[in-house]
Amino acid sequence: MNIPKVAIFDMDGLIFNTERQFFKFESMVHKKYGYPSRIEDFTQTLGLSFASVKEVHKKIFGKDFSTEQIFKETRELVAKDVEENGLEIMKGIPELLEFFKENGTICCVASSTVTPMVEKYLNIAGIRDYFKHIIGGDQVKISKPNPEIFLKALGRTPFNKDEAVIFEDSENGIRAAHAACIPVICIPDLKYPNDSLKDIPIHIVDSALDVIDLYSE
């Protein structure tokens, strides 16, 4: 495989182990208010905007469910955990970023998380300088699975779609990459792509270390 000119990374569950972290603390808050916490419900919301998550929550938990309150308390617990314990970078990400740096690949982040939080997390982890462009969910009108965020990231570079690759862990991210007509490599985290999506990625690998192997063959 040719090394891409542009590499576009999702953040949560792809760069950082933040999806499992968020689910852990969200489950605690759900229990506090008497709501169930199921991983299959949680994975439906991955990659979505806050407004879209609210709609999913109302369908699952009913109209009285307050996504605002649940998220507020969950984020407070997550922030405390990050402050005390730092962030867990996913396996192989530092090595892959260094590999792309050595080969002149432009790296971008395209995350549904708001830009200031993306910047904060990358700086905490000491990897901000690897990324030339950051596109957060607050910079787009429509969230994944709409392709806007990926097209905006690529548009910050002088390269074409066939010179880029997207790295995603979620089904909504795969859908967005497919809609953008940009090749995608899936590194699953909480959920393996379902049967209708598993043939879309050009590769599905266990970790970012496997990506280096693909481009080194």
Contacts in CASP RR format, 6 or more apart in sequence:
PFRMAT RR
TARGET T0000
AUTHOR 0000-0000-0000
METHOD contacts of the structure
MODEL  1
MNIPKVAIFDMDGLIFNTERQFFKFESMVHKKYGYPSRIEDFTQTLGLSF
ASVKEVHKKIFGKDFSTEQIFKETRELVAKDVEENGLEIMKGIPELLEFF
KENGTICCVASSTVTPMVEKYLNIAGIRDYFKHIIGGDQVKISKPNPEIF
LKALGRTPFNKDEAVIFEDSENGIRAAHAACIPVICIPDLKYPNDSLKDI
PIHIVDSALDVIDLYSE
1 214 0 8 1.000
1 215 0 8 1.000
1 217 0 8 1.000
2 215 0 8 1.000
3 100 0 8 1.000
3 103 0 8 1.000
3 105 0 8 1.000
3 215 0 8 1.000
4 105 0 8 1.000
4 163 0 8 1.000
4 164 0 8 1.000
4 165 0 8 1.000
5 105 0 8 1.000
5 106 0 8 1.000
5 157 0 8 1.000
5 159 0 8 1.000
5 163 0 8 1.000
5 164 0 8 1.000
6 105 0 8 1.000
6 106 0 8 1.000
6 107 0 8 1.000
6 108 0 8 1.000
6 153 0 8 1.000
6 154 0 8 1.000
6 157 0 8 1.000
6 159 0 8 1.000
6 163 0 8 1.000
6 164 0 8 1.000
6 165 0 8 1.000
7 100 0 8 1.000
7 105 0 8 1.000
7 106 0 8 1.000
7 107 0 8 1.000
7 108 0 8 1.000
7 164 0 8 1.000
7 165 0 8 1.000
7 167 0 8 1.000
8 107 0 8 1.000
8 108 0 8 1.000
8 109 0 8 1.000
8 110 0 8 1.000
8 150 0 8 1.000
8 153 0 8 1.000
8 154 0 8 1.000
8 164 0 8 1.000
8 165 0 8 1.000
8 166 0 8 1.000
8 167 0 8 1.000
8 182 0 8 1.000
9 15 0 8 1.000
9 107 0 8 1.000
9 108 0 8 1.000
9 109 0 8 1.000
9 110 0 8 1.000
9 131 0 8 1.000
9 166 0 8 1.000
9 167 0 8 1.000
10 47 0 8 1.000
10 109 0 8 1.000
10 110 0 8 1.000
10 111 0 8 1.000
10 166 0 8 1.000
10 167 0 8 1.000
10 168 0 8 1.000
10 169 0 8 1.000
10 170 0 8 1.000
10 173 0 8 1.000
11 18 0 8 1.000
11 109 0 8 1.000
11 111 0 8 1.000
11 113 0 8 1.000
11 118 0 8 1.000
11 121 0 8 1.000
12 18 0 8 1.000
12 19 0 8 1.000
12 22 0 8 1.000
12 46 0 8 1.000
12 47 0 8 1.000
12 111 0 8 1.000
12 112 0 8 1.000
12 113 0 8 1.000
13 19 0 8 1.000
13 20 0 8 1.000
13 90 0 8 1.000
13 169 0 8 1.000
13 170 0 8 1.000
13 189 0 8 1.000
13 190 0 8 1.000
14 90 0 8 1.000
14 93 0 8 1.000
14 167 0 8 1.000
14 168 0 8 1.000
14 169 0 8 1.000
14 187 0 8 1.000
14 189 0 8 1.000
15 89 0 8 1.000
15 90 0 8 1.000
15 93 0 8 1.000
15 109 0 8 1.000
15 122 0 8 1.000
15 125 0 8 1.000
15 127 0 8 1.000
16 87 0 8 1.000
16 88 0 8 1.000
16 89 0 8 1.000
16 90 0 8 1.000
16 121 0 8 1.000
16 125 0 8 1.000
17 87 0 8 1.000
17 88 0 8 1.000
17 89 0 8 1.000
17 90 0 8 1.000
17 189 0 8 1.000
18 78 0 8 1.000
18 87 0 8 1.000
18 121 0 8 1.000
19 46 0 8 1.000
19 169 0 8 1.000
19 189 0 8 1.000
19 190 0 8 1.000
20 189 0 8 1.000
20 190 0 8 1.000
21 78 0 8 1.000
21 81 0 8 1.000
21 88 0 8 1.000
22 74 0 8 1.000
22 78 0 8 1.000
23 37 0 8 1.000
23 39 0 8 1.000
23 42 0 8 1.000
23 190 0 8 1.000
25 74 0 8 1.000
25 77 0 8 1.000
25 78 0 8 1.000
25 81 0 8 1.000
26 37 0 8 1.000
26 42 0 8 1.000
26 70 0 8 1.000
26 71 0 8 1.000
26 74 0 8 1.000
27 37 0 8 1.000
28 77 0 8 1.000
29 70 0 8 1.000
29 73 0 8 1.000
29 74 0 8 1.000
29 77 0 8 1.000
30 36 0 8 1.000
30 37 0 8 1.000
30 70 0 8 1.000
31 37 0 8 1.000
32 73 0 8 1.000
33 70 0 8 1.000
35 61 0 8 1.000
35 65 0 8 1.000
35 70 0 8 1.000
39 190 0 8 1.000
39 191 0 8 1.000
41 56 0 8 1.000
41 60 0 8 1.000
42 190 0 8 1.000
43 170 0 8 1.000
43 171 0 8 1.000
43 190 0 8 1.000
43 191 0 8 1.000
44 56 0 8 1.000
44 60 0 8 1.000
45 52 0 8 1.000
45 53 0 8 1.000
45 56 0 8 1.000
45 57 0 8 1.000
46 169 0 8 1.000
46 170 0 8 1.000
46 171 0 8 1.000
46 172 0 8 1.000
46 173 0 8 1.000
46 190 0 8 1.000
46 191 0 8 1.000
47 112 0 8 1.000
47 143 0 8 1.000
47 144 0 8 1.000
47 170 0 8 1.000
47 172 0 8 1.000
47 173 0 8 1.000
48 56 0 8 1.000
48 112 0 8 1.000
48 143 0 8 1.000
48 144 0 8 1.000
48 172 0 8 1.000
49 112 0 8 1.000
49 137 0 8 1.000
49 142 0 8 1.000
49 143 0 8 1.000
50 67 0 8 1.000
50 71 0 8 1.000
51 143 0 8 1.000
52 143 0 8 1.000
53 67 0 8 1.000
54 67 0 8 1.000
57 65 0 8 1.000
57 67 0 8 1.000
57 70 0 8 1.000
58 65 0 8 1.000
82 121 0 8 1.000
82 124 0 8 1.000
86 124 0 8 1.000
87 121 0 8 1.000
87 124 0 8 1.000
87 125 0 8 1.000
89 125 0 8 1.000
89 127 0 8 1.000
90 187 0 8 1.000
90 189 0 8 1.000
90 207 0 8 1.000
90 208 0 8 1.000
91 207 0 8 1.000
91 208 0 8 1.000
91 209 0 8 1.000
92 207 0 8 1.000
92 208 0 8 1.000
92 209 0 8 1.000
92 212 0 8 1.000
93 127 0 8 1.000
93 208 0 8 1.000
94 127 0 8 1.000
95 208 0 8 1.000
95 209 0 8 1.000
95 212 0 8 1.000
96 208 0 8 1.000
96 209 0 8 1.000
96 211 0 8 1.000
96 212 0 8 1.000
97 107 0 8 1.000
97 127 0 8 1.000
97 130 0 8 1.000
98 130 0 8 1.000
99 212 0 8 1.000
99 215 0 8 1.000
100 107 0 8 1.000
100 130 0 8 1.000
101 107 0 8 1.000
101 130 0 8 1.000
103 215 0 8 1.000
106 132 0 8 1.000
106 133 0 8 1.000
106 157 0 8 1.000
106 159 0 8 1.000
107 130 0 8 1.000
107 131 0 8 1.000
107 132 0 8 1.000
108 131 0 8 1.000
108 132 0 8 1.000
108 133 0 8 1.000
108 134 0 8 1.000
108 135 0 8 1.000
108 153 0 8 1.000
108 154 0 8 1.000
108 156 0 8 1.000
108 157 0 8 1.000
109 118 0 8 1.000
109 122 0 8 1.000
109 131 0 8 1.000
109 133 0 8 1.000
109 134 0 8 1.000
109 135 0 8 1.000
109 136 0 8 1.000
109 153 0 8 1.000
110 135 0 8 1.000
110 136 0 8 1.000
110 149 0 8 1.000
110 150 0 8 1.000
110 152 0 8 1.000
110 153 0 8 1.000
110 166 0 8 1.000
111 118 0 8 1.000
111 135 0 8 1.000
111 136 0 8 1.000
111 137 0 8 1.000
111 149 0 8 1.000
112 136 0 8 1.000
112 137 0 8 1.000
112 143 0 8 1.000
112 144 0 8 1.000
112 149 0 8 1.000
113 121 0 8 1.000
113 136 0 8 1.000
113 137 0 8 1.000
114 136 0 8 1.000
114 137 0 8 1.000
114 138 0 8 1.000
115 134 0 8 1.000
115 135 0 8 1.000
115 136 0 8 1.000
115 137 0 8 1.000
115 138 0 8 1.000
115 139 0 8 1.000
118 134 0 8 1.000
118 136 0 8 1.000
119 128 0 8 1.000
119 134 0 8 1.000
122 128 0 8 1.000
122 131 0 8 1.000
122 134 0 8 1.000
132 156 0 8 1.000
132 157 0 8 1.000
133 153 0 8 1.000
133 156 0 8 1.000
133 157 0 8 1.000
135 149 0 8 1.000
135 152 0 8 1.000
135 153 0 8 1.000
135 156 0 8 1.000
136 149 0 8 1.000
137 143 0 8 1.000
137 149 0 8 1.000
139 149 0 8 1.000
139 152 0 8 1.000
140 146 0 8 1.000
140 148 0 8 1.000
140 149 0 8 1.000
140 152 0 8 1.000
141 148 0 8 1.000
142 148 0 8 1.000
143 149 0 8 1.000
144 170 0 8 1.000
144 172 0 8 1.000
144 173 0 8 1.000
144 175 0 8 1.000
144 176 0 8 1.000
145 172 0 8 1.000
145 173 0 8 1.000
145 175 0 8 1.000
145 176 0 8 1.000
145 179 0 8 1.000
146 176 0 8 1.000
146 179 0 8 1.000
147 176 0 8 1.000
147 177 0 8 1.000
147 179 0 8 1.000
147 180 0 8 1.000
147 181 0 8 1.000
147 182 0 8 1.000
149 176 0 8 1.000
150 166 0 8 1.000
150 176 0 8 1.000
150 177 0 8 1.000
150 180 0 8 1.000
150 182 0 8 1.000
151 180 0 8 1.000
154 161 0 8 1.000
154 164 0 8 1.000
154 180 0 8 1.000
154 182 0 8 1.000
157 164 0 8 1.000
161 180 0 8 1.000
161 181 0 8 1.000
161 182 0 8 1.000
162 183 0 8 1.000
164 182 0 8 1.000
164 183 0 8 1.000
165 182 0 8 1.000
165 183 0 8 1.000
165 184 0 8 1.000
165 185 0 8 1.000
165 202 0 8 1.000
166 173 0 8 1.000
166 177 0 8 1.000
166 180 0 8 1.000
166 182 0 8 1.000
166 183 0 8 1.000
166 184 0 8 1.000
166 185 0 8 1.000
167 184 0 8 1.000
167 185 0 8 1.000
167 187 0 8 1.000
167 208 0 8 1.000
167 211 0 8 1.000
168 174 0 8 1.000
168 176 0 8 1.000
168 177 0 8 1.000
168 184 0 8 1.000
168 185 0 8 1.000
168 186 0 8 1.000
168 187 0 8 1.000
168 201 0 8 1.000
169 186 0 8 1.000
169 187 0 8 1.000
169 188 0 8 1.000
169 189 0 8 1.000
169 190 0 8 1.000
170 189 0 8 1.000
170 190 0 8 1.000
170 191 0 8 1.000
171 191 0 8 1.000
171 193 0 8 1.000
171 194 0 8 1.000
171 197 0 8 1.000
173 184 0 8 1.000
174 184 0 8 1.000
174 186 0 8 1.000
174 193 0 8 1.000
174 197 0 8 1.000
174 200 0 8 1.000
174 201 0 8 1.000
175 197 0 8 1.000
177 183 0 8 1.000
177 184 0 8 1.000
177 200 0 8 1.000
178 184 0 8 1.000
178 200 0 8 1.000
183 202 0 8 1.000
184 200 0 8 1.000
184 201 0 8 1.000
184 202 0 8 1.000
185 201 0 8 1.000
185 202 0 8 1.000
185 203 0 8 1.000
185 204 0 8 1.000
185 205 0 8 1.000
185 211 0 8 1.000
185 214 0 8 1.000
186 193 0 8 1.000
186 201 0 8 1.000
186 203 0 8 1.000
186 204 0 8 1.000
186 205 0 8 1.000
187 204 0 8 1.000
187 205 0 8 1.000
187 206 0 8 1.000
187 207 0 8 1.000
187 208 0 8 1.000
187 211 0 8 1.000
188 204 0 8 1.000
192 198 0 8 1.000
192 204 0 8 1.000
193 200 0 8 1.000
193 201 0 8 1.000
193 204 0 8 1.000
198 204 0 8 1.000
203 210 0 8 1.000
203 211 0 8 1.000
203 214 0 8 1.000
205 211 0 8 1.000
205 214 0 8 1.000
END
